[in-house]
Amino acid sequence: MNTPEPKEPTPRRLSNTTLNVLTALIGVGTLALGIGWLVYSYYVDLEVPYFAIPLVLSVPVIVAVTFRNFFR
């Protein structure tokens, strides 16, 4: 007797608009944290960590792409 196999429930997915907005917010939030850290370290240490400027600009992109790929 052929019994139908139970179908696995498909995971619920966010809409593309929601995913785009969340990705943008996370990228901007990460950028704001990085800029805040740079400003704070400038006032506390009285020097700019020049090695950190490229990281502050590139890490938000990495975080946003990682977040977006998590939901694909």
N, C-alpha and C positions, 0 to 999 in steps of 0.2 A: 504494500500500500504506500502510495506516495503522499507523504505529509509535507506541507509547505514549511520551509525553514523560516523561523522568525527573522524578520528583517531588523537589522541593527538601526537604531534611531540615528538619524543624521544630526550632527551637532548644529545647534542654532548659530547662525552667522549674523554679524552686524551688517547693516546696510553700508553701501559704499560712501554715502554722504557722512554718516556717523563716523565711519572709520577714518575718512579724510580729516574731519574736524578734530577728532581725538589725536590723530597723528600730528597735526599742526600744533595743537595745544601742548602736547608733550615736547615737541621740538622747541617751541618758544619758551616753555617753562625750563627746560634744560639749559637753553642759552641764557635765560635770565639768572639762573643759579650760577652759571659759570662767570658771567659778567659781575654778578654780586661778589663772588669770591675774589675776582681780580681787583675790584675796587676796595674790598675789605683788606686784602693783603697789601695793597698799595698804601693804605692809611696806617696799617699796623706796622709793617716792615719798612715803610718809606722807600720801597723799590718795586719796580714792575718785574715780575717773573716772565721774561721774554719767551722762554720755552713754552709757557702755558698759553700764549695767545693763539697759536694755531690749534692747540687742543680744544680751547674754549669754542672755537669756531667750527671744528669738525666733529666733536663728540655729539652735539645735538642731532646732527644728521644721522650718525650711527645709531643713536638711541631711537630716533623716530622710525628708521627703516626696520630696526629690530622689532619694535612694537607692532608695526604694520604687518611684518611677516609672521608674527606670532598668531595672528588671526586669519591667515590664509589657509 
